[in-house]
Amino acid sequence: MADACSAGIDTGFAALDFGQMIVLGLVQGVSELLPISSTAHMRVVPAVLGWPDPGSAFSALMQLAALTAVVTYFRRDVREIATGSWRGLTRRETGGPEFRLAVGIILATVPIVLAGVLLAPLLNACNSPLRSLWVIGASSITMALLLAATEWFARHKRTAGQATLRDFILIGVAQAGALIPGVSRSGSTLTAALGLGFKRAEAARLSFLIGLPAIALAGLKEAAELARAGIDAHAVSLLAVGLFAGSLASFAAIWGLMRFLERMSSWPFVVYRACMGILLLAGVATGWLH
Protein backbone atom coordinates (compact mmCIF):
# COMPACT_ATOMS: atom_id res chain seq x y z
CA MET A 1 0.00 0.00 0.00
CA ALA A 2 1.91 2.97 -1.27
CA ASP A 3 -0.46 5.61 -0.04
CA ALA A 4 -0.63 6.14 3.71
CA CYS A 5 -4.28 7.08 3.35
CA SER A 6 -6.92 4.61 2.28
CA ALA A 7 -10.53 5.73 2.07
CA GLY A 8 -9.59 8.67 4.28
CA ILE A 9 -8.06 6.42 6.97
CA ASP A 10 -4.49 6.95 8.12
CA THR A 11 -2.77 3.63 7.31
CA GLY A 12 0.87 4.62 7.68
CA PHE A 13 1.62 1.28 9.37
CA ALA A 14 1.57 -0.39 5.93
CA ALA A 15 4.96 1.23 5.19
CA LEU A 16 6.61 -0.57 8.13
CA ASP A 17 8.38 -3.94 8.12
CA PHE A 18 7.74 -6.83 10.51
CA GLY A 19 10.62 -5.95 12.81
CA GLN A 20 9.41 -2.39 13.17
CA MET A 21 5.86 -3.64 13.77
CA ILE A 22 7.01 -5.91 16.60
CA VAL A 23 8.85 -3.02 18.27
CA LEU A 24 5.88 -0.68 17.93
CA GLY A 25 3.48 -3.41 19.04
CA LEU A 26 5.48 -3.89 22.23
CA VAL A 27 5.69 -0.14 22.83
CA GLN A 28 1.98 0.30 22.14
CA GLY A 29 1.07 -2.62 24.40
CA VAL A 30 2.98 -1.25 27.36
CA SER A 31 2.08 2.41 26.91
CA GLU A 32 -1.62 1.70 26.24
CA LEU A 33 -2.20 0.47 29.78
CA LEU A 34 0.33 2.54 31.68
CA PRO A 35 -0.58 6.20 32.37
CA ILE A 36 1.95 7.50 29.84
CA SER A 37 -0.07 7.76 26.58
CA SER A 38 0.27 5.18 23.84
CA THR A 39 -0.52 7.73 21.11
CA ALA A 40 2.36 9.90 22.30
CA HIS A 41 4.75 6.97 22.09
CA MET A 42 3.42 5.95 18.68
CA ARG A 43 4.39 9.39 17.42
CA VAL A 44 7.61 9.84 19.37
CA VAL A 45 9.28 6.45 18.89
CA PRO A 46 8.95 6.43 15.06
CA ALA A 47 9.99 10.10 14.93
CA VAL A 48 13.15 9.43 16.96
CA LEU A 49 14.02 6.29 14.99
CA GLY A 50 13.25 7.88 11.62
CA TRP A 51 10.41 5.45 10.85
CA PRO A 52 7.08 6.33 9.19
CA ASP A 53 4.25 7.35 11.52
CA PRO A 54 2.09 4.19 11.90
CA GLY A 55 -1.01 6.40 11.95
CA SER A 56 -4.13 6.71 14.03
CA ALA A 57 -5.70 3.54 12.59
CA PHE A 58 -2.87 1.44 14.01
CA SER A 59 -3.19 3.05 17.45
CA ALA A 60 -6.94 2.48 17.52
CA LEU A 61 -6.85 -1.10 16.28
CA MET A 62 -4.09 -2.01 18.72
CA GLN A 63 -6.55 -1.39 21.52
CA LEU A 64 -7.82 -4.90 20.79
CA ALA A 65 -4.50 -6.14 22.17
CA ALA A 66 -5.12 -4.14 25.35
CA LEU A 67 -8.69 -5.49 25.48
CA THR A 68 -7.40 -9.07 25.36
CA ALA A 69 -4.93 -8.39 28.15
CA VAL A 70 -7.42 -6.60 30.44
CA VAL A 71 -10.11 -9.28 30.03
CA THR A 72 -7.52 -12.01 30.67
CA TYR A 73 -6.05 -10.34 33.75
CA PHE A 74 -9.41 -9.29 35.24
CA ARG A 75 -11.30 -12.36 34.02
CA ARG A 76 -12.70 -13.00 37.50
CA ASP A 77 -14.04 -9.43 37.79
CA VAL A 78 -15.43 -9.53 34.26
CA ARG A 79 -17.16 -12.86 34.91
CA GLU A 80 -18.67 -11.64 38.19
CA ILE A 81 -19.91 -8.40 36.62
CA ALA A 82 -21.47 -10.28 33.69
CA THR A 83 -23.15 -12.99 35.76
CA GLY A 84 -24.21 -10.59 38.51
CA SER A 85 -25.73 -8.18 36.01
CA TRP A 86 -27.61 -10.93 34.21
CA ARG A 87 -28.89 -12.29 37.50
CA GLY A 88 -29.96 -8.80 38.56
CA LEU A 89 -31.86 -8.23 35.33
CA THR A 90 -33.61 -11.62 35.25
CA ARG A 91 -34.56 -11.51 38.92
CA ARG A 92 -35.16 -7.75 38.99
CA GLU A 93 -32.63 -7.42 41.79
CA THR A 94 -30.63 -4.35 40.82
CA GLY A 95 -29.13 -3.53 44.18
CA GLY A 96 -26.16 -5.89 43.99
CA PRO A 97 -22.57 -4.60 43.71
CA GLU A 98 -21.96 -6.30 40.36
CA PHE A 99 -25.04 -4.73 38.78
CA ARG A 100 -24.14 -1.32 40.20
CA LEU A 101 -20.61 -1.66 38.82
CA ALA A 102 -21.95 -2.61 35.39
CA VAL A 103 -24.25 0.42 35.33
CA GLY A 104 -21.36 2.63 36.42
CA ILE A 105 -19.12 1.32 33.63
CA ILE A 106 -21.86 2.02 31.06
CA LEU A 107 -22.36 5.56 32.37
CA ALA A 108 -18.60 6.16 32.29
CA THR A 109 -18.48 5.08 28.64
CA VAL A 110 -21.13 7.52 27.39
CA PRO A 111 -18.94 10.68 27.39
CA ILE A 112 -16.11 9.17 25.33
CA VAL A 113 -18.57 7.63 22.84
CA LEU A 114 -20.31 10.97 22.28
CA ALA A 115 -17.02 12.86 22.03
CA GLY A 116 -15.57 10.20 19.73
CA VAL A 117 -18.51 10.46 17.32
CA LEU A 118 -18.31 14.26 17.24
CA LEU A 119 -14.52 14.36 16.78
CA ALA A 120 -14.17 11.31 14.50
CA PRO A 121 -13.55 13.31 11.28
CA LEU A 122 -10.69 15.18 12.95
CA LEU A 123 -9.25 12.28 14.96
CA ASN A 124 -9.10 9.81 12.08
CA ALA A 125 -8.03 12.22 9.35
CA CYS A 126 -4.69 11.76 7.65
CA ASN A 127 -2.15 14.19 9.10
CA SER A 128 -4.58 15.19 11.83
CA PRO A 129 -3.38 18.32 13.65
CA LEU A 130 -4.23 16.61 16.95
CA ARG A 131 -1.36 14.16 16.32
CA SER A 132 1.19 16.97 16.13
CA LEU A 133 4.12 16.73 18.53
CA TRP A 134 3.21 20.17 19.91
CA VAL A 135 -0.18 18.90 21.05
CA ILE A 136 1.26 15.68 22.46
CA GLY A 137 4.00 17.51 24.35
CA ALA A 138 1.59 20.02 25.88
CA SER A 139 -0.87 17.26 26.81
CA SER A 140 1.86 15.23 28.47
CA ILE A 141 2.92 18.14 30.66
CA THR A 142 -0.68 18.99 31.55
CA MET A 143 -1.44 15.42 32.62
CA ALA A 144 1.79 15.26 34.62
CA LEU A 145 0.66 18.33 36.59
CA LEU A 146 -2.82 16.89 37.17
CA LEU A 147 -1.45 13.53 38.31
CA ALA A 148 0.96 15.34 40.63
CA ALA A 149 -1.96 17.28 42.12
CA THR A 150 -3.74 14.03 43.00
CA GLU A 151 -0.64 12.84 44.86
CA TRP A 152 -0.29 16.12 46.72
CA PHE A 153 -3.88 16.80 47.70
CA ALA A 154 -5.99 13.62 47.47
CA ARG A 155 -6.45 11.11 50.30
CA HIS A 156 -6.20 7.60 48.86
CA LYS A 157 -8.49 5.65 51.19
CA ARG A 158 -11.56 4.57 49.19
CA THR A 159 -12.12 1.13 47.65
CA ALA A 160 -13.75 0.31 44.32
CA GLY A 161 -16.78 -1.06 46.18
CA GLN A 162 -17.44 2.44 47.54
CA ALA A 163 -17.66 4.01 44.08
CA THR A 164 -20.89 5.91 43.40
CA LEU A 165 -22.58 6.66 40.09
CA ARG A 166 -21.26 10.21 40.43
CA ASP A 167 -17.72 8.83 40.62
CA PHE A 168 -18.25 6.81 37.44
CA ILE A 169 -19.64 9.81 35.57
CA LEU A 170 -16.69 12.01 36.60
CA ILE A 171 -14.17 9.34 35.64
CA GLY A 172 -16.04 8.91 32.35
CA VAL A 173 -15.77 12.62 31.57
CA ALA A 174 -12.04 12.41 32.27
CA GLN A 175 -11.79 9.39 29.96
CA ALA A 176 -13.26 11.43 27.10
CA GLY A 177 -10.23 13.72 27.37
CA ALA A 178 -8.08 10.79 26.25
CA LEU A 179 -9.23 11.41 22.67
CA ILE A 180 -6.60 14.15 22.65
CA PRO A 181 -3.26 12.47 21.86
CA GLY A 182 -0.86 12.66 24.77
CA VAL A 183 -3.55 12.61 27.46
CA SER A 184 -3.77 8.78 27.81
CA ARG A 185 -6.98 6.90 28.51
CA SER A 186 -5.52 4.99 31.45
CA GLY A 187 -3.77 8.15 32.63
CA SER A 188 -6.92 10.26 32.58
CA THR A 189 -9.10 7.68 34.35
CA LEU A 190 -6.39 6.82 36.89
CA THR A 191 -5.85 10.51 37.64
CA ALA A 192 -9.58 11.08 38.08
CA ALA A 193 -9.97 8.05 40.36
CA LEU A 194 -7.00 9.11 42.47
CA GLY A 195 -8.41 12.63 42.68
CA LEU A 196 -11.67 11.17 43.98
CA GLY A 197 -9.79 9.56 46.86
CA PHE A 198 -9.47 5.93 45.75
CA LYS A 199 -6.50 3.83 46.84
CA ARG A 200 -3.89 3.61 44.11
CA ALA A 201 -4.37 -0.07 43.24
CA GLU A 202 -8.16 0.34 43.48
CA ALA A 203 -7.98 3.37 41.19
CA ALA A 204 -6.04 1.31 38.65
CA ARG A 205 -8.60 -1.50 38.85
CA LEU A 206 -11.44 0.95 38.25
CA SER A 207 -9.50 2.52 35.39
CA PHE A 208 -9.06 -0.81 33.61
CA LEU A 209 -12.64 -2.01 34.12
CA ILE A 210 -14.17 1.32 33.09
CA GLY A 211 -12.00 1.33 29.97
CA LEU A 212 -13.18 -2.07 28.68
CA PRO A 213 -16.17 -0.86 26.61
CA ALA A 214 -14.28 2.14 25.21
CA ILE A 215 -11.28 0.01 24.26
CA ALA A 216 -13.51 -2.62 22.64
CA LEU A 217 -15.60 -0.09 20.71
CA ALA A 218 -12.56 1.81 19.42
CA GLY A 219 -10.73 -1.33 18.34
CA LEU A 220 -13.71 -3.00 16.67
CA LYS A 221 -14.75 0.24 14.94
CA GLU A 222 -11.26 0.63 13.48
CA ALA A 223 -11.15 -3.03 12.41
CA ALA A 224 -14.43 -2.54 10.52
CA GLU A 225 -13.20 0.65 8.85
CA LEU A 226 -9.94 -0.98 7.79
CA ALA A 227 -11.91 -3.91 6.36
CA ARG A 228 -14.06 -1.50 4.35
CA ALA A 229 -10.93 0.34 3.19
CA GLY A 230 -9.70 -2.89 1.61
CA ILE A 231 -6.16 -3.08 3.00
CA ASP A 232 -4.02 -5.74 1.35
CA ALA A 233 -2.80 -9.07 2.78
CA HIS A 234 0.62 -7.66 3.69
CA ALA A 235 -0.96 -4.91 5.79
CA VAL A 236 -3.20 -7.47 7.50
CA SER A 237 -0.22 -9.65 8.37
CA LEU A 238 1.62 -6.62 9.78
CA LEU A 239 -1.35 -5.86 12.02
CA ALA A 240 -1.55 -9.48 13.18
CA VAL A 241 2.10 -9.39 14.25
CA GLY A 242 1.61 -6.08 16.01
CA LEU A 243 -1.49 -7.31 17.82
CA PHE A 244 0.27 -10.43 19.08
CA ALA A 245 3.25 -8.45 20.38
CA GLY A 246 0.93 -5.82 21.87
CA SER A 247 -1.17 -8.42 23.72
CA LEU A 248 1.87 -9.86 25.47
CA ALA A 249 3.20 -6.42 26.36
CA SER A 250 -0.19 -5.21 27.61
CA PHE A 251 -0.59 -8.15 29.97
CA ALA A 252 2.89 -7.54 31.38
CA ALA A 253 2.04 -3.85 31.80
CA ILE A 254 -1.12 -4.60 33.81
CA TRP A 255 0.66 -7.13 36.00
CA GLY A 256 3.49 -4.71 36.72
CA LEU A 257 1.31 -1.64 37.29
CA MET A 258 -1.04 -3.37 39.75
CA ARG A 259 1.87 -4.59 41.86
CA PHE A 260 3.68 -1.27 41.61
CA LEU A 261 0.71 0.78 42.81
CA GLU A 262 0.09 -1.59 45.72
CA ARG A 263 3.42 -0.46 47.16
CA MET A 264 4.38 2.81 45.48
CA SER A 265 2.91 6.14 44.41
CA SER A 266 2.39 7.42 40.87
CA TRP A 267 5.23 9.96 41.13
CA PRO A 268 7.51 8.08 38.69
CA PHE A 269 4.81 8.49 36.02
CA VAL A 270 4.52 12.19 36.84
CA VAL A 271 8.26 12.67 36.31
CA TYR A 272 8.29 10.53 33.16
CA ARG A 273 5.39 12.40 31.56
CA ALA A 274 6.77 15.81 32.45
CA CYS A 275 10.20 14.96 31.04
CA MET A 276 8.70 13.50 27.87
CA GLY A 277 6.55 16.58 27.32
CA ILE A 278 9.44 18.98 27.86
CA LEU A 279 11.73 16.99 25.53
CA LEU A 280 9.02 16.89 22.85
CA LEU A 281 8.42 20.62 22.92
CA ALA A 282 12.15 21.30 23.00
CA GLY A 283 12.74 18.85 20.14
CA VAL A 284 10.12 20.47 17.94
CA ALA A 285 11.26 23.99 18.80
CA THR A 286 14.88 23.19 17.90
CA GLY A 287 14.00 21.19 14.79
CA TRP A 288 15.33 17.90 16.19
CA LEU A 289 11.88 16.35 15.91
CA HIS A 290 9.49 16.91 13.00
Secondary structure, 3 states (H helix, E strand, C coil): CCCCEECCEECHHHHCCHHHHHHHHHHHHHHHHCCCCHHHHHHHHHHHHCCCCCCHHHHHHCHHHHHHHHHHHCHHHHHHHHHHHHHHHHHCCCCCHHHHHHHHHHHHHHHHHHHHHHHHHHHCCCCCHHHCHHHHHHHHHHHHHHHHHHHHHCCCCECHHHCCHHHHHHHHHHHHHHHCCCCCHHHHHHHHHHHCCECHHHHHHHHHHHHHHHHHHHHHHHHHHHHHHCCCHHHHHHHHHHHHHHHHHHHHHHHHHHHHHHHCCCHHHHHHHHHHHHHHHHHHHHCCCC
